[in-house]
Amino acid sequence: MPESSLIQGRPHEECGVCAVSGHGEAAKLTYLGLQALQHRGQETSGIVSAHLNSRHRPHHRVHRGMGRVAEVFSRDDLEALHGRVAIGHVRYSTTGAPRPFNTQPLVSSLRHGPVALAHNGNLTNAHILRRALKAGGAIFQTTVDSEVILHLLSRVEHDSFEDCLRQTLSQIQGAYSLVLLHGQCLYAVRDPRGFRPLALGRLPGGAWTVASESVAFDLIDAALVRDIAPGEMVCIEPGCEPVSSFPLPAAEPSRCIFELIYFSRPDSVVDGHSVQSVRVRLGEALWREHPAEGDVVICVPDSSTAAAIGYARAGGIAFDMGLIRSHYIGRTFIEPLQRIRDFGAKLKYNPVRGVVEGKRVVVVDDSIVRGTTSRKIVRMLRQAGATAIHMRVTAPPWRHPCPYGIDTPDPNELIASSATVERIRDQIEADSLGYLSTDGLREATGQADGWCMACFTGEYPVPPTRGITKEVLENDDSVSSTMSMGNGMQRSGLEERFG
């Protein structure tokens, strides 16, 4: 039984990218960077490296597979990824099913030479572009939106690859933080609104690195240089300084606020903001808007821990770990024939009776999606002896789906899309419920504008195309021949050479 069918009610990660240029162990450092970004996706992992072959021509080597980074790569796999440049990817599927043939980085041999691509985000016009490309004879090997970029690149006629890339970027819409490998040249690109994060770092000795979050730099002793700006393209050749350009018209920045609320690791710095510090301030703002009479403040681990600490400090209430989360849940569960009530939630969370028994408990969480997990947590805490349960959420009610790289359910499944706060409180069986306002959210970031809050407000910076869903590209005859790959990449991955 898939995990999502048992444990619902959490926003799902999107993807993470990492790249290294100009280092003799580029693939190994990329592997470590992906380890630090594992929270952004656990379905697939992959790395492409580049070096010069015996004829001094660019040559790409690929290893990728289903599973987490440590499951996909062995020491021998990494030793085989030669070269001074590498890009990597971890994935949680937001467009295209979690199948072997959808694993990134994607690779192709184009007129200008071998190209590899890793993408974090969602292209909102991918299905329209794909339909037009197929009508023109294009044959797709995956059902991910990212492959559209490679097909567009193959059809643009310019003398330079960089000009081809610029024209391709002018045709795609939505959210994209990309790392591309053309020969030995690394490109890092962020969409004009900067929906998804992307940062530039430098390693001791002068090599360069790019990653979705700065936490990847910490693990490999790289220094965060700066964030790649919305609309910026950075070109890095081995041994050279990065060259920056802005190939697209400027747009109002719309950075995803959920990166600070939930997705990014608390030890990351995202677009100049310490994630940990912002989350503490979210909790403080939540106390000011929705104080509660409680004896103890607890969090729904792990992303709301800092916010719960901030709430407790602001209210002068004790903070404690009243829920313990299991980090070792696989993707398949075996439940006893005699069904255990709230089995999925119990598998992931367990209350600490000594912390909550006989107490008024304030539970701080970062979001309520369907309400099912919140209700199960409330029930577990009551069974553990809590006398009152006050739910506090460090985000406004989530009413609208996200088309920019977060796997969100159908709008009809978002509890806040059709229910009032009081009705939600009743459904999750809490004694009280309070959401942080959008003004409180802005206050906590210290930045009034430049954020995408479409999931709360319904005001989309790039209007989503009707009919776009996670499976919008699945009903496609062009990938039927690849289905026979089955789980051939399950453990050993898929090794390829392009050059």
C-alpha positions in Angstrom: 0.0 0.0 0.0 1.6 3.3 -0.9 2.5 5.7 1.8 0.2 8.4 0.6 -2.8 6.2 1.0 -2.1 5.8 4.8 -0.5 9.0 5.8 -2.2 12.0 4.3 -2.4 15.6 5.2 1.2 16.8 4.7 2.4 18.9 1.7 4.7 16.8 -0.4 8.2 17.8 -1.3 9.0 18.7 -4.9 12.6 18.1 -6.1 16.2 19.1 -5.4 19.1 19.8 -7.7 22.8 20.0 -7.0 25.8 20.6 -9.3 29.6 21.0 -9.0 32.0 22.5 -11.6 35.8 22.4 -11.7 36.5 19.7 -9.1 38.2 16.3 -9.6 35.6 14.6 -7.5 32.6 16.5 -8.8 30.3 13.4 -8.8 31.1 12.5 -5.2 30.5 16.0 -4.0 27.3 16.2 -5.9 26.3 12.9 -4.3 26.9 14.4 -0.8 25.0 17.5 -1.8 22.0 15.3 -2.8 22.2 13.6 0.6 21.7 17.0 2.2 18.7 17.7 -0.1 17.1 14.2 0.4 14.2 15.9 2.2 13.1 17.4 -1.1 12.4 14.1 -2.8 12.9 10.4 -2.1 11.4 8.7 -5.2 14.4 8.8 -7.5 18.0 10.0 -7.6 20.5 10.5 -10.3 23.8 12.1 -11.3 25.4 12.9 -14.7 29.1 13.7 -14.9 31.1 15.2 -17.8 34.8 14.7 -18.9 36.8 14.8 -22.1 37.3 11.5 -23.9 40.4 10.3 -25.7 39.5 12.6 -28.6 39.1 15.5 -26.3 35.4 15.7 -26.9 32.8 16.1 -24.1 31.6 12.8 -22.8 28.7 12.3 -20.3 28.3 9.4 -17.9 24.9 8.7 -16.2 23.8 6.8 -13.1 20.3 7.1 -11.8 17.6 4.9 -10.3 14.5 4.5 -8.1 15.0 5.2 -4.4 16.9 7.4 -2.1 20.5 8.6 -2.8 22.2 5.9 -0.6 20.1 3.2 -2.2 20.9 4.2 -5.8 24.6 4.8 -5.6 27.4 2.4 -4.5 31.0 3.4 -4.2 31.7 1.7 -7.6 28.9 3.7 -9.2 30.4 7.0 -8.0 34.0 5.9 -9.1 32.6 5.4 -12.6 31.2 8.9 -12.8 34.5 10.5 -14.1 34.9 14.2 -14.7 35.3 17.7 -13.2 31.6 18.6 -13.7 28.5 16.9 -12.5 24.8 17.6 -11.9 22.4 15.7 -9.7 18.7 15.4 -8.9 16.4 14.0 -6.2 12.7 13.8 -7.1 9.3 13.7 -5.6 6.9 13.6 -8.6 4.8 16.6 -9.2 4.3 16.0 -13.0 4.8 12.4 -14.2 4.4 9.3 -12.2 7.2 7.9 -10.0 8.5 5.4 -12.6 12.1 4.5 -13.7 11.9 6.2 -17.0 11.0 9.5 -15.3 14.2 9.6 -13.4 16.4 12.7 -13.7 18.8 14.1 -14.8 17.4 13.7 -18.3 20.0 13.2 -21.0 20.1 13.7 -24.7 22.5 14.1 -27.7 21.6 17.2 -29.6 23.1 19.0 -32.6 25.3 21.0 -30.3 26.5 18.0 -28.3 25.4 16.0 -25.3 23.0 17.7 -22.8 21.8 16.7 -19.4 19.1 18.5 -17.4 17.8 18.5 -13.8 14.7 20.5 -13.0 12.9 21.6 -9.8 9.5 23.1 -10.4 6.5 22.7 -12.8 6.1 24.1 -16.3 2.5 25.3 -16.4 2.3 25.1 -20.2 4.2 21.8 -20.6 1.2 19.8 -21.8 0.4 22.4 -24.5 4.0 22.5 -25.7 4.2 18.7 -25.6 1.1 18.4 -27.8 2.5 20.8 -30.4 5.9 19.0 -30.3 4.3 15.6 -30.8 2.2 17.0 -33.7 5.6 18.0 -35.3 7.0 14.5 -34.9 8.7 14.6 -31.5 8.9 11.2 -29.7 8.9 11.5 -25.9 10.6 9.0 -23.6 9.2 10.2 -20.3 6.0 11.7 -18.9 7.8 14.5 -17.0 7.4 18.2 -18.0 11.2 18.7 -18.0 11.6 16.7 -21.2 9.8 19.4 -23.1 12.8 21.6 -22.6 15.1 19.1 -24.3 12.8 18.8 -27.3 12.6 22.6 -27.6 16.4 22.8 -27.5 16.7 20.3 -30.3 14.5 22.3 -32.6 16.0 25.8 -32.2 18.4 26.7 -34.9 21.2 29.0 -33.6 25.0 28.6 -34.0 25.6 28.7 -30.2 24.0 26.5 -27.6 23.5 29.4 -25.3 21.4 31.2 -27.9 19.4 28.0 -28.3 18.9 27.9 -24.5 17.8 31.5 -24.4 15.1 31.0 -27.1 13.9 27.8 -25.4 13.5 29.6 -22.0 11.4 32.2 -23.8 8.8 29.5 -24.6 8.3 27.8 -21.2 6.2 29.2 -18.4 5.8 28.5 -14.7 8.4 27.4 -12.1 11.9 26.2 -13.0 15.2 26.1 -11.2 17.4 24.2 -13.6 20.9 22.9 -13.8 22.0 21.9 -17.3 25.2 20.2 -18.5 26.2 21.0 -22.1 29.5 19.3 -22.7 31.6 20.4 -19.7 29.7 23.7 -19.3 27.3 24.0 -16.4 24.3 26.3 -16.7 22.1 27.3 -13.7 18.8 29.0 -14.5 16.0 30.4 -12.4 12.6 31.4 -13.7 11.8 35.1 -13.8 9.6 34.9 -10.7 12.0 32.8 -8.7 9.3 30.4 -7.5 11.8 27.7 -6.4 15.1 28.5 -4.7 18.6 28.1 -6.3 21.9 29.2 -4.8 25.5 29.6 -5.9 28.4 28.4 -3.7 32.2 28.1 -3.8 34.4 25.2 -2.7 37.9 25.6 -1.2 40.3 25.7 -4.1 38.0 27.7 -6.3 35.5 25.1 -7.7 31.8 26.2 -8.0 28.6 24.6 -6.8 24.9 25.2 -7.3 22.1 23.7 -5.2 18.5 24.1 -4.3 19.4 25.0 -0.7 22.5 26.2 1.1 22.5 23.2 3.4 24.0 21.2 0.5 27.0 23.5 0.6 27.5 23.0 4.4 28.1 19.3 3.9 30.8 19.7 1.3 32.6 22.7 3.0 31.4 25.2 0.3 30.6 28.8 1.1 27.3 30.3 0.1 28.1 33.1 -2.3 24.6 34.3 -3.1 21.2 33.3 -4.4 20.8 33.0 -8.1 18.3 35.8 -8.8 14.9 35.3 -10.4 15.4 35.4 -14.2 19.1 34.8 -14.0 21.2 32.4 -16.0 24.7 31.6 -14.8 27.2 29.8 -17.0 30.2 28.1 -15.4 33.0 26.4 -17.3 35.6 24.4 -15.4 38.4 26.6 -14.0 36.5 29.8 -14.9 34.5 32.4 -13.1 30.7 32.3 -13.4 29.2 34.5 -16.2 25.8 35.9 -15.4 23.1 37.1 -17.7 19.3 37.8 -17.7 17.9 36.3 -20.9 14.2 36.9 -20.1 12.1 40.0 -19.4 12.0 40.9 -15.7 8.9 39.9 -13.7 7.7 40.6 -10.2 9.4 38.1 -7.9 7.0 35.5 -6.5 9.1 33.2 -4.3 7.3 30.3 -2.7 6.5 31.1 0.9 6.1 27.4 1.7 9.9 27.0 1.3 10.2 29.0 4.5 7.1 27.5 6.2 7.8 23.8 5.5 9.9 22.6 2.6 13.4 23.9 3.2 15.6 22.5 5.9 15.7 24.8 9.0 19.5 25.0 8.7 19.3 26.5 5.2 19.4 30.1 4.1 16.9 30.7 1.3 16.9 34.0 -0.6 18.7 35.7 2.3 16.4 34.3 5.0 17.5 31.9 7.8 14.7 29.3 7.6 15.1 28.5 11.3 14.8 32.2 12.3 11.7 32.8 10.1 10.0 29.7 11.6 10.6 31.0 15.2 9.1 34.3 14.2 6.1 32.5 12.6 5.4 31.0 16.0 5.8 34.3 17.8 3.4 36.0 15.3 0.9 33.1 15.7 0.9 33.7 19.5 0.1 37.4 19.0 -2.8 36.5 16.7 -4.1 33.4 18.5 -3.0 33.0 22.1 -4.2 29.9 23.9 -4.5 28.9 27.6 -2.2 25.9 27.7 0.2 24.1 30.0 2.5 22.9 27.3 3.3 23.7 23.7 4.2 20.8 21.4 5.0 20.6 17.7 4.0 18.2 14.9 7.6 17.2 14.0 9.8 18.1 12.3 9.1 21.2 10.3 7.0 23.0 12.9 9.5 22.5 15.8 11.0 26.0 15.5 7.6 27.6 15.2 6.4 25.8 18.4 9.5 27.1 20.2 8.7 30.6 19.1 5.0 30.3 20.2 6.0 28.9 23.6 8.5 31.7 24.2 6.1 34.4 23.2 3.4 33.0 25.4 5.6 32.1 28.4 4.4 28.5 28.1 6.7 25.4 28.5 7.7 23.7 25.3 8.2 20.0 25.1 8.3 17.1 22.6 4.8 15.7 23.0 4.9 13.8 19.7 7.6 11.6 18.4 8.0 11.0 14.7 9.3 7.8 13.2 11.9 8.5 10.5 12.1 4.9 9.3 8.8 4.2 7.6 9.1 2.5 4.3 6.8 2.9 1.3 4.9 -0.3 1.9 3.0 -1.2 5.1 1.5 -4.4 6.4 -1.5 -3.8 8.6 -3.1 -6.5 10.8 -6.3 -8.0 9.5 -8.1 -6.6 12.5 -7.8 -2.9 11.5 -6.1 -0.6 14.0 -7.8 2.7 14.4 -5.8 5.6 12.8 -3.1 3.1 11.9 -1.3 5.3 9.4 -0.9 8.3 11.7 0.1 6.0 14.6 2.8 4.5 12.4 4.3 8.0 11.9 3.6 9.7 15.2 3.3 8.6 18.8 2.4 10.8 21.8 4.5 11.0 24.9 2.1 10.4 27.7 4.3 11.9 30.3 4.3 15.2 28.5 0.6 15.6 27.7 -1.3 13.6 30.3 -3.5 15.9 32.4 -2.5 19.0 30.5 -4.0 21.6 28.2 -1.9 21.1 25.1 -1.2 23.6 22.3 -0.3 21.8 19.1 1.7 23.9 16.5 1.7 22.6 12.9 2.7 24.2 9.6 -0.4 23.3 7.6 -3.7 21.5 7.5 -4.4 19.9 4.1 -7.3 17.4 4.2 -7.6 17.5 8.0 -7.4 13.7 8.4 -3.9 13.7 10.0 -4.8 16.6 12.3 -7.9 14.7 13.5 -5.9 11.6 14.1 -3.3 13.5 16.1 -5.9 15.1 18.2 -7.5 11.7 19.0 -4.1 10.2 19.9 -3.4 13.1 22.3 -6.8 12.7 24.0 -6.1 9.0 24.4 -2.8 9.9 26.0 -4.6 12.0 28.6 -4.6 15.6 27.3 -7.5 17.5 28.9 -7.7 20.2 26.1 -6.1 20.5 22.7 -5.6 23.8 20.9 -4.4 23.5 17.3 -2.4 26.4 15.9 -1.1 26.6 12.3 1.8 28.8 11.1 0.1 29.4 7.7 -3.2 30.7 6.5 -5.9 28.2 5.4 -4.7 26.3 2.4 -7.5 26.7 -0.1 -6.0 26.4 -3.6 -3.8 23.9 -5.4 -0.2 24.8 -6.3 0.8 24.5 -10.0 4.4 25.5 -9.4 6.1 22.4 -8.1 4.2 21.2 -4.9 2.2 18.0 -5.1 -1.1 19.2 -3.8 -4.4 17.3 -3.9 -7.5 18.1 -5.9 -9.1 21.4 -4.7 -12.1 19.4 -3.4 -9.8 17.6 -1.0 -8.4 20.7 0.5 -10.5 21.0 3.6 -10.2 24.8 3.8 -11.5 25.3 0.2 -15.0 24.6 1.4 -15.1 24.8 5.2 -14.9 27.7 7.6 -12.3 27.7 10.4 -14.9 26.8 12.9 -16.1 23.9 10.7 -12.5 22.7 10.4 -12.1 22.9 14.1 -15.1 20.7 14.5 -13.9 18.2 12.0 -10.5 17.8 13.5 -12.1 17.6 16.9 -9.9 20.3 18.5 -11.0 22.6 21.3 -9.8 25.6 19.4 -8.1 26.4 16.1 -6.1 29.4 14.9 -4.4 30.1 11.6 -1.7 32.7 11.0 -2.9 35.5 8.7 -1.1 36.5 5.5 -0.2 39.8 7.1 1.4 37.8 10.0 3.2 35.6 7.5 4.7 38.7 5.8 5.6 40.2 9.1 7.5 37.1 10.1 9.6 37.1 7.0 10.4 40.8 7.4 9.5 41.2 3.7 6.2 42.6 2.7 6.1 41.5 -0.9 7.9 39.3 -3.4 6.1 36.1 -2.2 3.8 33.6 -3.9 0.9 32.9 -1.6 -1.4 31.6 -4.3 -2.2 28.5 -2.3 -3.8 30.7 0.4 -5.2 33.6 -1.7 -5.9 32.1 -5.1 -3.9 34.9 -6.8 -1.7 33.1 -9.2 1.4 35.0 -10.5 1.4 32.8 -13.6 -2.2 31.7 -14.3 -2.3 27.9 -14.4 -3.7 26.3 -17.5 -7.0 24.4 -17.0 -6.7 20.7 -16.8 -3.1 20.6 -15.4 -2.7 17.8 -12.9 0.1 15.6 -11.7 -0.9 12.9 -14.3 -1.6 15.3 -17.1 1.2 13.8 -19.3 0.5 10.1 -18.3 -2.0 9.2 -21.1 0.6 9.4 -23.8 1.2 6.6 -26.3 4.7 7.9 -27.0 6.1 6.4 -23.8 4.4 3.0 -24.0 7.5 1.4 -25.4 9.5 2.4 -22.4 7.1 0.8 -19.9 8.9 -2.5 -20.4 11.8 -1.1 -18.4 9.8 -2.0 -15.4 11.9 -1.8 -12.2 15.2 -2.4 -14.0 16.6 0.6 -12.3 15.3 -0.3 -8.8 18.7 -0.9 -7.2 21.6 -0.8 -9.6 20.4 2.2 -11.5 20.9 2.8 -15.2 24.3 3.6 -16.5 24.7 5.3 -19.9 27.3 7.1 -21.9 26.6 10.1 -24.1 29.2 11.9 -26.1 
